[in-house]
Amino acid sequence: MFSEEEVLSVFRALSNPARRQMLVWLKDPMSFPGQKAEDVEIGVCVSDIQQRMGLGQSTTSQYLTTLRRAGLVIATRRGKWTYYRRDEANIARLLGTLRDVF
């Protein structure tokens, strides 16, 4: 079960429309141009997310860091690149907490 502080962190992360959109897009990693099936397990490269969002590199990275700290995505380094994917187990745990509390 998520603590009250963790739930608040998630709500803060999801209060931004761009971060919500990133989370929605990451639900279907193959929707990103150039995404390879063998990379789905590690996620989507931050540069591909940035290109799709049309935001600067630092803004995109900050948004993804906020989602990671809230427990909604997992970051994986591969060389100089960082890949992001949804943390489905944690999202399910969050939904269970919301269901139990509300």
C-alpha positions, -999 to 999 in steps of 0.1 A, spaced: 0 0 0 12 35 -9 18 59 20 0 92 20 33 110 11 38 86 -19 2 92 -31 8 130 -29 40 126 -49 20 107 -76 -7 133 -77 19 161 -80 36 142 -108 3 137 -127 -8 173 -122 13 183 -153 -4 175 -186 29 167 -203 39 142 -177 5 125 -179 9 124 -217 44 108 -214 29 81 -191 1 74 -216 25 71 -245 48 48 -226 19 24 -223 26 16 -259 63 18 -265 60 5 -301 41 37 -310 74 56 -309 90 59 -344 121 37 -347 113 17 -316 126 -19 -319 107 -48 -305 138 -60 -287 141 -26 -268 105 -27 -254 117 -45 -223 141 -17 -214 118 11 -225 119 41 -248 150 63 -252 146 97 -237 156 113 -270 126 96 -286 103 109 -259 118 144 -262 112 144 -299 76 133 -296 69 159 -268 86 187 -287 102 199 -254 138 206 -246 161 179 -234 164 193 -198 126 197 -195 120 162 -208 146 148 -184 131 167 -154 96 155 -162 108 119 -165 127 122 -132 96 134 -115 77 104 -129 105 81 -117 106 96 -82 68 91 -80 73 54 -88 55 55 -121 84 48 -145 117 29 -144 149 43 -159 175 20 -174 209 32 -186 224 17 -217 257 33 -225 251 70 -227 214 66 -233 186 64 -207 155 44 -214 121 47 -196 93 23 -192 62 23 -170 64 6 -137 33 -15 -141 36 -33 -108 39 0 -89 10 15 -109 -12 -15 -100 -2 -11 -63 -11 26 -65 -45 18 -80 -51 -8 -53 -43 18 -27 -67 43 -43 -94 17 -44 -89 8 -8 -87 44 5 -115 59 -16 
